[in-house]
Amino acid sequence: MGTSLQRGRAAVRRWVTAEKRLGAGLALIGLPVTCLGAAMYVLPGPGFPLLVIGLSLLITGLAMAAAGNQ
């Protein structure tokens, strides 16, 4: 086994890795949703809510992935 400090560091490392993965997933989902919302906003259709949701997913995902790198 390891000391409690080593186990604590390992837990933090797993959490940071999970945060980076979640951020990458959110950004990966947010990009096409944003593009689809922008296309629907320009073309006749209710694209504004989809655009806002996509942008929020994209920005949140990028922020989480960047925070996981520090």
LUMLUMNU-325458 format. One line per 3 residues: number of its first residue (from 0); for each residue x, y, z of N, C-alpha, C, O. Coordinates in pm, whole numbers, always signed. Atoms other than C-alpha are relative to their C-alpha. Example, Ala and Ser with C-alpha at 12.3 -4.5 7.8 and 13.67 -1.06 7.14 Angstrom:
% LUMLUMNU-325458
0) +89 -119 +0 +1230 -450 +780 +90 +120 +0 +194 +118 +66 | -82 -119 -6 +1367 -106 +714 -77 +109 +73 -26 +220 +90
END
This chain:
% LUMLUMNU-325458
0) +84 -117 +0 +0 +0 +0 +89 +125 +0 +211 +115 -14 | -76 -123 -5 +105 +361 +20 -42 +82 +120 -135 +47 +193 | +37 -88 -108 +95 +637 +264 -128 +73 -36 -173 +70 -150
3) +124 -73 +26 -214 +847 +301 +24 +117 -95 -66 +156 -168 | -33 -109 +92 -37 +1129 +115 +2 -50 -144 -47 +17 -235 | -3 +57 +135 +25 +905 -186 -140 -35 -48 -174 -13 -164
6) +138 +32 +38 -335 +784 -182 -78 +126 -29 -162 +127 -119 | +67 -128 +24 -454 +1144 -160 +39 +59 -134 -46 +112 -207 | -46 -49 +130 -241 +1245 -458 -62 -80 -114 -99 -24 -217
9) +59 +85 +104 -372 +951 -658 -148 +35 -19 -197 +35 -131 | +141 -37 +10 -731 +1051 -578 -16 +133 -72 -107 +149 -153 | +5 -130 +68 -666 +1409 -689 +31 -17 -148 -34 +46 -231
12) -36 +24 +139 -502 +1285 -1009 -117 -62 -77 -143 -25 -191 | +117 +60 +64 -806 +1068 -1088 -110 +103 -20 -176 +103 -124 | +103 -102 +11 -1040 +1361 -1022 +32 +99 -111 -57 +137 -187
15) -40 -93 +105 -842 +1594 -1249 -16 -65 -137 -61 +0 -231 | +16 +70 +126 -837 +1333 -1524 -147 -11 -37 -183 +7 -153 | +143 +10 +26 -1212 +1283 -1490 -55 +137 -41 -141 +144 -129
18) +46 -134 +35 -1266 +1661 -1504 +42 +36 -142 -36 +96 -217 | -45 -27 +136 -1057 +1687 -1821 -83 -78 -101 -118 -25 -207 | +82 +82 +91 -1252 +1402 -1982 -141 +56 -12 -196 +63 -122
21) +134 -58 +3 -1585 +1555 -1886 +0 +130 -79 -93 +155 -156 | -11 -124 +75 -1473 +1891 -2021 +16 -24 -149 -44 +46 -231 | -17 +33 +142 -1360 +1736 -2348 -130 -53 -59 -164 -21 -173
24) +130 +51 +47 -1693 +1553 -2378 -102 +111 -19 -175 +112 -118 | +92 -113 +13 -1892 +1870 -2316 +35 +86 -121 -54 +129 -194 | -42 -79 +116 -1687 +2060 -2573 -30 -74 -129 -69 -13 -229
27) +27 +81 +119 -1726 +1774 -2820 -149 +0 -34 -185 +0 -152 | +144 -8 +23 -2104 +1782 -2778 -41 +143 -36 -128 +163 -120 | +38 -140 +20 -2120 +2162 -2771 +32 +55 -137 -40 +142 -186
30) -39 -53 +131 -1944 +2221 -3102 -105 -27 -108 -147 +67 -175 | +102 +20 +104 -2196 +2049 -3335 -135 +62 +36 -208 +107 -53 | +127 -63 -39 -2490 +2177 -3131 +5 +149 -30 -95 +207 -74
33) -15 -142 +32 -2356 +2531 -3169 -9 +23 -150 -75 +117 -194 | +6 -15 +147 -2306 +2485 -3543 -142 -21 -51 -188 +54 -137 | +138 +23 +39 -2655 +2342 -3581 -89 +117 +41 -176 +158 -36
36) +78 -114 -46 -2803 +2625 -3375 +27 +124 -83 -65 +201 -112 | -32 -116 +84 -2619 +2886 -3582 -64 -14 -137 -116 +83 -192 | +64 +22 +130 -2744 +2729 -3905 -151 +20 +9 -212 +79 -80
39) +144 -17 -15 -3099 +2717 -3774 -36 +144 +31 -147 +189 -1 | +25 -142 -29 -3069 +3077 -3653 +1 +82 -128 -80 +172 -146 | -10 -72 +127 -2965 +3197 -3999 -115 -40 -92 -178 +45 -154
42) +112 +48 +79 -3218 +2980 -4178 -128 +17 +80 -122 +33 +202 | +124 -13 -77 -3585 +3006 -4086 -18 -119 +95 -26 -234 +52 | +18 +105 -100 -3627 +2811 -3767 +34 +53 +138 +94 +159 +152
45) -27 -43 -139 -3605 +2832 -3389 +141 -39 +43 +157 -132 +122 | -138 +39 -28 -3227 +2824 -3366 +63 +66 +120 +166 +20 +168 | -64 -73 -110 -3159 +3072 -3086 +16 -84 +127 +124 -83 +186
48) -21 +81 -121 -3225 +2834 -2792 +108 -107 -18 +186 -134 +73 | -102 +101 +28 -3012 +2566 -2956 +139 +62 -6 +237 +1 +39 | -127 -71 +6 -2737 +2819 -3021 +51 +31 +140 +169 +14 +169
51) -39 -34 -138 -2734 +2930 -2657 +43 -125 +77 +142 -123 +149 | -35 +125 -68 -2730 +2571 -2528 +135 -51 -50 +219 -94 +29 | -127 +47 +56 -2449 +2476 -2765 +118 +83 +46 +223 +29 +79
54) -109 -87 -46 -2240 +2777 -2671 +32 -22 +147 +149 -22 +186 | -25 +23 -142 -2286 +2712 -2301 +73 -132 +22 +162 -140 +106 | -70 +128 -11 -2180 +2348 -2343 +145 +13 -45 +237 -38 +19
57) -135 -16 +56 -1880 +2446 -2554 +90 +79 +95 +202 +38 +122 | -81 -85 -87 -1756 +2722 -2323 +28 -70 +133 +140 -64 +185 | -20 +72 -126 -1810 +2514 -2008 +100 -114 -18 +186 -136 +67
60) -92 +109 +25 -1630 +2218 -2162 +142 +46 -17 +235 -15 +37 | -135 -53 +18 -1333 +2426 -2272 +58 +50 +132 +177 +31 +158 | -48 -50 -129 -1309 +2590 -1929 +38 -116 +93 +139 -110 +163
63) -31 +115 -86 -1321 +2253 -1751 +127 -71 -47 +208 -114 +34 | -120 +65 +52 -1058 +2104 -1981 +124 +84 +29 +230 +30 +61 | -114 -87 -31 -832 +2406 -1931 +32 -2 +150 +149 +2 +188
66) -24 +3 -145 -878 +2396 -1554 +63 -132 +42 +138 -137 +140 | -59 +128 -33 -784 +2029 -1552 +149 -7 -33 +220 -90 +23 | -142 +0 +38 -446 +2109 -1711 +87 +70 +103 +208 +49 +102
69) -80 -77 -95 -334 +2337 -1427 +27 -76 +126 +93 -25 +216
END
